[in-house]
Amino acid sequence: MDFRRLPSTFGPDGTASSKQHLACIVVNDEIAIDAGSLAMAADDKLRSQLRNIVLTHAHLDHIAGLPLFVDDLYASLSSPIIIHALQEVIDVLERDVFNWAVFPRFSELNIGSGPAIEYRPIKPREKFEVCELTFQSFPSDHKVPSAGYLVSDGGSTVAITGDTATLDGLSDVLSAAKDIKALLVECAFPNELVEIARSSHHMTPTILGSELENLKPSCPVYVCNIKPGYRDKVVMQLEDLAIQNLEIMAVGKPYSW
């Protein structure tokens, strides 16, 4: 499986910055996990073949590019864009985003073969198929209804936590999973903002280190979803912990597992 973190934020010279505001990871150029920067960073290849979006939760940095991506493609769609998410996340999208007041309700707009958007609700710990890959959801410890995912092609499995304050939801499914090749985790705030991190249900380097010590993953760990204003400090504090097999997930770099 090929994973790539799409850029969302740019430096003074116009190149992608490592300090990213929006979350979006593309799998095999066919599936987006979250859609924060999907419309802004998708190239023509992605626009032509990506029709499945799997959401962890409905916070803006994870869905900002979703309505624009649908809008870009609406007139040329021959099949719907399928959104896989918890029912609570779907409810937020329909109530607060695709509600005509903020953006068109594409689930009501017909493209000839049906609506432009098709929702597929998922449940915690449920397995479902997307583009010949198997996803299994697990609960994430965030401020709103959220899910992480195990993604498998039958030979390799990658775990993605999404935003979370702990790795409790992952530990159960990880012990039963085979061939775990990588764990993608968040680490939003530096240690000195631990109270903000706890109240908003995010992690700091110290919290992440403790969670990994308890989880004891045997695979490499890649950190993403760092708040851009604190990225340098978070990276420095993670380096000071010297956690084995841990690195920061680069923007735009292809990873194959």
QUIWO-V914461 format. One line per field, one symbol per residue. ss: DSSP state (H for helix, E for strand, C for the rest). phi: phi as a letter, one per 40 degrees, with the letter a starting at -180 (. if undefined). burial: + if it has 9 or more other C-alpha atoms within 8 Angstrom, else -. A space follows every 10 residues. Layout:
ss=???
phi=???
burial=???
//
This chain:
ss=CEEEECCCCE CCCCCECCCC CCCCEEECCC EEECCCCHHH HCCHHHHHHC CEEECCCCCH HHHCCHHHHH HHHHHHCCCC EEEEEEHHHH HHHHHHHCCC CCCCCHHHCE CCCCECEEEE EECCCCEEEE CCEEEEEEEC CCCCCCEEEE EECCCCEEEE CCCCCCCHHH HHHHHHCCCE EEEEEECCEC HHHHHHHHHC CCCEHHHHHH HHHHHCCCCE EEEECCCHHH HHHHHHHHHH HCCCCEEECC CCCEEEC
phi=.bbacccabb cdcgcccccc cbbabbbffb bbcgadbdcc bcccccccbc bbbbbcabcd cbbdcccccc cdcdcbcbac ccbcaddccc ccdccbbcbg ccadcccbcc bhciccbbcb cbbdgccabb fgbbbbcacb cbcbdabbac bbbgbbbbbb cgcacabccc cccccccbfc cabbbcacbc dcbccccccb gbbbdcccdc cccccfccbc bbcbfcdccb ddcccccccc cfccgbaccc cgccbbb
burial=-+++++++++ -----++-++ +++++++-++ +++++++++- ++---++--+ ++++++++-- ++++++++++ --++--+--+ +++++++-++ -+++--+++- --+-+++--+ +---+++++- ++-+++---+ --++++++++ ++--++++++ +++--+++++ +++++++-++ +-+------+ ++++++++++ +-++--++-- +++++-+++- ++------++ +++++++--+ +--++-++-- -----+---- +-----+
//
